Amino acid sequence: MQLQQNISLKPYNTFGIDVSAEYLMVLNDAAILQQVNTDKSLPAEKHILGGGSNVLLTKAVKGLVLLNKLKGITIEREDEEHVWVKVSAGEIWHELVHYAIDNNLAGIENLALIPGTVGAAPIQNIGAYGVEAKETIDSVRCWHWEEQEFITYSNASCRFGYRDSIFKQELKNKVFVTDVTFRLNKKPAYNISYGAIEQELQKMNVTSLSIKAIADAVIAIRSSKLPDPKQTGNAGSFFKNPTITYEHFELLQTNYPNIPSYPVSDIMIKVPAGWLIEQCGWKGVKRGDAGVHEKQALVIANYGNASGKEIWELSEEILESVKERFGIILEREVQVW
Ligand code: EPU
């Protein structure tokens, strides 16, 4: 159990924000969690970082930051159609996608190249190109800080929603995700419903679908419009796509006949936040080193040494202008610390 003091978190968040943590501990053995929980010499305030790809650090972090580096992928069981794979939360998500491709296991190929760790996948129910993590998550094992024991949550008890789960709600700050069990498919059910995938497959001259071909198409699309956090600091989509009523939508359509949308229910419809932000003129706009990405307005980037506060302030300005122009209040997708 090695504790470091006053450590910069710059290498541990994909925005590349330079703030310090009062204490930092790298966790590579889940068994230590009990000790971390009860050791009175450690700060009571605890924060968990996986890949740091969905967090905006706006100030120095008080207390103890636990860096989740739990590693391991094991096959739990299988039947004719499925394989249950238990994955430690500190594994890199994209490496798990590679593992699935190499072992011909389907279900997460559309989620290729999403930055971050496996532990973050259930927390915000990561999703892209018509697929969400909840479709393959069988269960999530966690250490519960108050109960002081490991608890396994079934898929149903995770209460997954769009970029949402029980871990962002009732269990927020209450658990440490240690492993996730996925139920992957031996018999692929390819999902190419998201228009861009089909176009990309054609461009790649793919004639017979495969898990790898879909992952390659997704990788090509993502690389063409989303900035690589290794080169330009960012946390993917900064805001969620908002859901509004059809009544509101029809009103907007009178002024914006080309507004894109995805039906959600009989009364609700989702509109892309990237489109709303672009319409407000934000694409490519910079405020110092903080800026709206020039290819995808839903991404706010750190083009140099922006502070978390500067990125936050830019996001506030964006929120205000979208609210004023469309009457829609955007919700941040990133977790703000
Ligand atoms: N659009 C614009 N301008 C922009 C960006 C988008 O007009 O600057 C329009 C596009 O033309 C399209 C629509 O908005 O009509 C949707 O755009 P896109 O397919 O790029 O997807 P998105 O809704 O902006 C969501 C996810 C992404 C995910 C993609 C693909 C959210 C918050 N974001 O973005 O997830 O990769 O779909 O499935 O749901 C993430 O969560 O970090 C993330 C990158």
Residues whose N, C-alpha, C, O or C-beta is under 5 A from the ligand:
A	BS01	EPU	G127 A128 Y129 G130 A235 G236 S237 F239 K240 N241 P260 P272 G274 W275 E278 K295 Q296 A297 L298
